[in-house]
Amino acid sequence: MATADDFKLIRDIHSTGGRRQVFGSREQKPFEDLVDLGWLKRSSVDSRATHYQITERGTSAALRS
């Protein structure tokens, strides 16, 4: 179930172009929660960072909240 923090984060991602690059596993937790909700997808993972991209479902969540 989505929390207020999830909605805040997805709105922020949506308003900044729908993509986010995250460094470090500790920083990934909130983004992985959004992946579980279907709002983000991992677009790539390299040795230093994980790249996330908003999904259509995530865009809908950002616009309705």
N, CA, C and O atoms as CSV, one atom per row, in Angstrom:
chain,resi,resn,atom,element,x,y,z
A,1,MET,N,N,0.845,-1.176,0.000
A,1,MET,CA,C,0.000,0.000,0.000
A,1,MET,C,C,0.895,1.246,0.000
A,1,MET,O,O,1.893,1.310,0.718
A,2,ALA,N,N,0.527,2.202,-0.796
A,2,ALA,CA,C,1.320,3.420,-0.942
A,2,ALA,C,C,1.169,4.327,0.276
A,2,ALA,O,O,0.089,4.446,0.857
A,3,THR,N,N,2.270,4.955,0.643
A,3,THR,CA,C,2.271,5.891,1.767
A,3,THR,C,C,2.348,7.318,1.229
A,3,THR,O,O,2.554,7.538,0.035
A,4,ALA,N,N,2.181,8.271,2.123
A,4,ALA,CA,C,2.298,9.681,1.745
A,4,ALA,C,C,3.693,9.981,1.195
A,4,ALA,O,O,3.839,10.764,0.257
A,5,ASP,N,N,4.713,9.357,1.780
A,5,ASP,CA,C,6.084,9.546,1.289
A,5,ASP,C,C,6.256,9.000,-0.127
A,5,ASP,O,O,6.994,9.573,-0.929
A,6,ASP,N,N,5.576,7.892,-0.436
A,6,ASP,CA,C,5.633,7.338,-1.788
A,6,ASP,C,C,5.056,8.331,-2.797
A,6,ASP,O,O,5.637,8.560,-3.858
A,7,PHE,N,N,3.914,8.912,-2.455
A,7,PHE,CA,C,3.294,9.889,-3.348
A,7,PHE,C,C,4.169,11.129,-3.509
A,7,PHE,O,O,4.277,11.679,-4.605
A,8,LYS,N,N,4.782,11.558,-2.435
A,8,LYS,CA,C,5.671,12.728,-2.506
A,8,LYS,C,C,6.852,12.450,-3.427
A,8,LYS,O,O,7.207,13.288,-4.256
A,9,LEU,N,N,7.460,11.278,-3.285
A,9,LEU,CA,C,8.614,10.924,-4.101
A,9,LEU,C,C,8.230,10.783,-5.571
A,9,LEU,O,O,8.964,11.261,-6.436
A,10,ILE,N,N,7.108,10.145,-5.877
A,10,ILE,CA,C,6.720,9.961,-7.278
A,10,ILE,C,C,6.362,11.301,-7.918
A,10,ILE,O,O,6.624,11.499,-9.105
A,11,ARG,N,N,5.769,12.223,-7.161
A,11,ARG,CA,C,5.499,13.573,-7.694
A,11,ARG,C,C,6.805,14.287,-8.013
A,11,ARG,O,O,6.921,14.947,-9.046
A,12,ASP,N,N,7.780,14.155,-7.133
A,12,ASP,CA,C,9.079,14.789,-7.346
A,12,ASP,C,C,9.770,14.217,-8.587
A,12,ASP,O,O,10.310,14.968,-9.399
A,13,ILE,N,N,9.755,12.913,-8.731
A,13,ILE,CA,C,10.369,12.277,-9.892
A,13,ILE,C,C,9.660,12.714,-11.170
A,13,ILE,O,O,10.307,13.024,-12.171
A,14,HIS,N,N,8.338,12.737,-11.132
A,14,HIS,CA,C,7.558,13.143,-12.300
A,14,HIS,C,C,7.868,14.588,-12.694
A,14,HIS,O,O,8.014,14.893,-13.877
A,15,SER,N,N,7.967,15.466,-11.711
A,15,SER,CA,C,8.182,16.886,-11.998
A,15,SER,C,C,9.594,17.194,-12.496
A,15,SER,O,O,9.835,18.266,-13.051
A,16,THR,N,N,10.526,16.260,-12.301
A,16,THR,CA,C,11.902,16.482,-12.753
A,16,THR,C,C,12.261,15.628,-13.973
A,16,THR,O,O,13.436,15.348,-14.209
A,17,GLY,N,N,11.268,15.223,-14.734
A,17,GLY,CA,C,11.537,14.537,-15.988
A,17,GLY,C,C,11.300,13.045,-16.005
A,17,GLY,O,O,11.439,12.420,-17.056
A,18,GLY,N,N,10.946,12.454,-14.880
A,18,GLY,CA,C,10.580,11.045,-14.855
A,18,GLY,C,C,11.720,10.051,-14.745
A,18,GLY,O,O,11.505,8.846,-14.875
A,19,ARG,N,N,12.923,10.536,-14.508
A,19,ARG,CA,C,14.074,9.641,-14.355
A,19,ARG,C,C,14.862,10.025,-13.110
A,19,ARG,O,O,14.867,11.181,-12.687
A,20,ARG,N,N,15.525,9.029,-12.537
A,20,ARG,CA,C,16.352,9.285,-11.363
A,20,ARG,C,C,17.508,8.305,-11.346
A,20,ARG,O,O,17.342,7.125,-11.656
A,21,GLN,N,N,18.671,8.798,-10.985
A,21,GLN,CA,C,19.866,7.973,-10.824
A,21,GLN,C,C,20.182,7.954,-9.338
A,21,GLN,O,O,20.256,9.005,-8.702
A,22,VAL,N,N,20.370,6.758,-8.783
A,22,VAL,CA,C,20.560,6.598,-7.347
A,22,VAL,C,C,21.871,5.862,-7.086
A,22,VAL,O,O,22.155,4.831,-7.696
A,23,PHE,N,N,22.658,6.409,-6.173
A,23,PHE,CA,C,23.934,5.811,-5.789
A,23,PHE,C,C,23.796,5.194,-4.400
A,23,PHE,O,O,23.212,5.812,-3.509
A,24,GLY,N,N,24.311,4.015,-4.205
A,24,GLY,CA,C,24.331,3.384,-2.887
A,24,GLY,C,C,23.055,2.636,-2.562
A,24,GLY,O,O,21.953,3.085,-2.880
A,25,SER,N,N,23.220,1.488,-1.923
A,25,SER,CA,C,22.067,0.634,-1.632
A,25,SER,C,C,21.125,1.236,-0.602
A,25,SER,O,O,19.920,0.988,-0.656
A,26,ARG,N,N,21.643,2.016,0.329
A,26,ARG,CA,C,20.778,2.630,1.341
A,26,ARG,C,C,19.811,3.626,0.696
A,26,ARG,O,O,18.654,3.734,1.102
A,27,GLU,N,N,20.293,4.339,-0.297
A,27,GLU,CA,C,19.473,5.328,-0.990
A,27,GLU,C,C,18.400,4.677,-1.868
A,27,GLU,O,O,17.418,5.329,-2.222
A,28,GLN,N,N,18.575,3.415,-2.220
A,28,GLN,CA,C,17.664,2.750,-3.146
A,28,GLN,C,C,16.345,2.317,-2.513
A,28,GLN,O,O,15.367,2.130,-3.236
A,29,LYS,N,N,16.279,2.154,-1.226
A,29,LYS,CA,C,15.095,1.583,-0.565
A,29,LYS,C,C,13.793,2.273,-0.970
A,29,LYS,O,O,12.857,1.583,-1.374
A,30,PRO,N,N,13.689,3.606,-0.881
A,30,PRO,CA,C,12.417,4.232,-1.269
A,30,PRO,C,C,12.072,4.013,-2.747
A,30,PRO,O,O,10.898,3.913,-3.104
A,31,PHE,N,N,13.078,3.941,-3.588
A,31,PHE,CA,C,12.847,3.731,-5.017
A,31,PHE,C,C,12.414,2.299,-5.288
A,31,PHE,O,O,11.568,2.054,-6.148
A,32,GLU,N,N,12.989,1.359,-4.562
A,32,GLU,CA,C,12.587,-0.040,-4.716
A,32,GLU,C,C,11.138,-0.243,-4.263
A,32,GLU,O,O,10.425,-1.076,-4.822
A,33,ASP,N,N,10.703,0.515,-3.252
A,33,ASP,CA,C,9.295,0.465,-2.845
A,33,ASP,C,C,8.392,0.892,-4.000
A,33,ASP,O,O,7.326,0.311,-4.205
A,34,LEU,N,N,8.819,1.909,-4.756
A,34,LEU,CA,C,8.030,2.384,-5.900
A,34,LEU,C,C,8.071,1.375,-7.050
A,34,LEU,O,O,7.106,1.261,-7.806
A,35,VAL,N,N,9.174,0.648,-7.187
A,35,VAL,CA,C,9.241,-0.438,-8.179
A,35,VAL,C,C,8.214,-1.505,-7.810
A,35,VAL,O,O,7.503,-2.011,-8.679
A,36,ASP,N,N,8.134,-1.847,-6.521
A,36,ASP,CA,C,7.173,-2.853,-6.050
A,36,ASP,C,C,5.731,-2.423,-6.326
A,36,ASP,O,O,4.871,-3.262,-6.595
A,37,LEU,N,N,5.471,-1.119,-6.257
A,37,LEU,CA,C,4.133,-0.595,-6.538
A,37,LEU,C,C,3.844,-0.519,-8.045
A,37,LEU,O,O,2.701,-0.309,-8.451
A,38,GLY,N,N,4.872,-0.690,-8.856
A,38,GLY,CA,C,4.702,-0.593,-10.300
A,38,GLY,C,C,4.805,0.832,-10.817
A,38,GLY,O,O,4.466,1.104,-11.969
A,39,TRP,N,N,5.268,1.735,-9.978
A,39,TRP,CA,C,5.356,3.154,-10.354
A,39,TRP,C,C,6.680,3.506,-11.016
A,39,TRP,O,O,6.760,4.473,-11.773
A,40,LEU,N,N,7.711,2.732,-10.738
A,40,LEU,CA,C,9.026,2.925,-11.356
A,40,LEU,C,C,9.493,1.596,-11.914
A,40,LEU,O,O,9.045,0.530,-11.492
A,41,LYS,N,N,10.405,1.681,-12.875
A,41,LYS,CA,C,11.107,0.483,-13.330
A,41,LYS,C,C,12.592,0.792,-13.331
A,41,LYS,O,O,13.008,1.927,-13.565
A,42,ARG,N,N,13.382,-0.236,-13.067
A,42,ARG,CA,C,14.833,-0.095,-13.160
A,42,ARG,C,C,15.185,-0.090,-14.630
A,42,ARG,O,O,14.930,-1.064,-15.338
A,43,SER,N,N,15.767,0.995,-15.091
A,43,SER,CA,C,16.127,1.042,-16.506
A,43,SER,C,C,17.539,0.531,-16.738
A,43,SER,O,O,17.845,0.048,-17.829
A,44,SER,N,N,18.400,0.626,-15.743
A,44,SER,CA,C,19.731,0.029,-15.839
A,44,SER,C,C,20.401,0.030,-14.479
A,44,SER,O,O,20.072,0.825,-13.599
A,45,VAL,N,N,21.335,-0.870,-14.333
A,45,VAL,CA,C,22.135,-0.956,-13.120
A,45,VAL,C,C,23.585,-1.076,-13.563
A,45,VAL,O,O,23.935,-1.962,-14.342
A,46,ASP,N,N,24.425,-0.178,-13.062
A,46,ASP,CA,C,25.855,-0.329,-13.336
A,46,ASP,C,C,26.582,-0.468,-12.000
A,46,ASP,O,O,25.940,-0.569,-10.954
A,47,SER,N,N,27.874,-0.473,-12.027
A,47,SER,CA,C,28.645,-0.752,-10.815
A,47,SER,C,C,28.501,0.337,-9.751
A,47,SER,O,O,28.738,0.070,-8.573
A,48,ARG,N,N,28.122,1.542,-10.134
A,48,ARG,CA,C,28.038,2.640,-9.169
A,48,ARG,C,C,26.620,3.132,-8.903
A,48,ARG,O,O,26.367,3.730,-7.857
A,49,ALA,N,N,25.698,2.897,-9.818
A,49,ALA,CA,C,24.384,3.516,-9.676
A,49,ALA,C,C,23.287,2.641,-10.275
A,49,ALA,O,O,23.538,1.761,-11.098
A,50,THR,N,N,22.068,2.917,-9.832
A,50,THR,CA,C,20.876,2.309,-10.410
A,50,THR,C,C,20.054,3.430,-11.013
A,50,THR,O,O,19.886,4.485,-10.401
A,51,HIS,N,N,19.543,3.204,-12.208
A,51,HIS,CA,C,18.746,4.198,-12.910
A,51,HIS,C,C,17.289,3.749,-12.891
A,51,HIS,O,O,16.975,2.594,-13.175
A,52,TYR,N,N,16.419,4.674,-12.555
A,52,TYR,CA,C,14.993,4.384,-12.498
A,52,TYR,C,C,14.254,5.293,-13.468
A,52,TYR,O,O,14.666,6.424,-13.724
A,53,GLN,N,N,13.145,4.769,-14.005
A,53,GLN,CA,C,12.304,5.536,-14.913
A,53,GLN,C,C,10.849,5.354,-14.501
A,53,GLN,O,O,10.426,4.252,-14.152
A,54,ILE,N,N,10.093,6.437,-14.544
A,54,ILE,CA,C,8.697,6.389,-14.143
A,54,ILE,C,C,7.890,5.578,-15.163
A,54,ILE,O,O,8.173,5.618,-16.361
A,55,THR,N,N,6.901,4.853,-14.685
A,55,THR,CA,C,6.015,4.083,-15.560
A,55,THR,C,C,4.732,4.872,-15.782
A,55,THR,O,O,4.514,5.914,-15.164
A,56,GLU,N,N,3.896,4.368,-16.662
A,56,GLU,CA,C,2.595,4.997,-16.904
A,56,GLU,C,C,1.762,5.005,-15.617
A,56,GLU,O,O,1.074,5.979,-15.314
A,57,ARG,N,N,1.836,3.923,-14.885
A,57,ARG,CA,C,1.119,3.830,-13.602
A,57,ARG,C,C,1.663,4.861,-12.600
A,57,ARG,O,O,0.900,5.457,-11.839
A,58,GLY,N,N,2.984,5.064,-12.607
A,58,GLY,CA,C,3.594,6.061,-11.741
A,58,GLY,C,C,3.190,7.480,-12.115
A,58,GLY,O,O,2.966,8.324,-11.248
A,59,THR,N,N,3.101,7.732,-13.416
A,59,THR,CA,C,2.649,9.047,-13.881
A,59,THR,C,C,1.228,9.307,-13.411
A,59,THR,O,O,0.918,10.407,-12.954
A,60,SER,N,N,0.367,8.315,-13.518
A,60,SER,CA,C,-1.014,8.462,-13.044
A,60,SER,C,C,-1.058,8.748,-11.545
A,60,SER,O,O,-1.833,9.591,-11.093
A,61,ALA,N,N,-0.227,8.049,-10.778
A,61,ALA,CA,C,-0.189,8.267,-9.329
A,61,ALA,C,C,0.294,9.677,-9.007
A,61,ALA,O,O,-0.225,10.322,-8.096
A,62,ALA,N,N,1.282,10.154,-9.750
A,62,ALA,CA,C,1.813,11.498,-9.516
A,62,ALA,C,C,0.761,12.559,-9.817
A,62,ALA,O,O,0.657,13.551,-9.096
A,63,LEU,N,N,-0.006,12.359,-10.860
A,63,LEU,CA,C,-0.989,13.357,-11.272
A,63,LEU,C,C,-2.236,13.363,-10.398
A,63,LEU,O,O,-2.890,14.396,-10.257
A,64,ARG,N,N,-2.568,12.222,-9.814
A,64,ARG,CA,C,-3.791,12.173,-9.004
A,64,ARG,C,C,-3.565,12.526,-7.537
A,64,ARG,O,O,-4.522,12.710,-6.785
A,65,SER,N,N,-2.305,12.621,-7.133
A,65,SER,CA,C,-2.038,12.889,-5.705
A,65,SER,C,C,-1.800,14.360,-5.455
A,65,SER,O,O,-1.562,14.762,-4.316
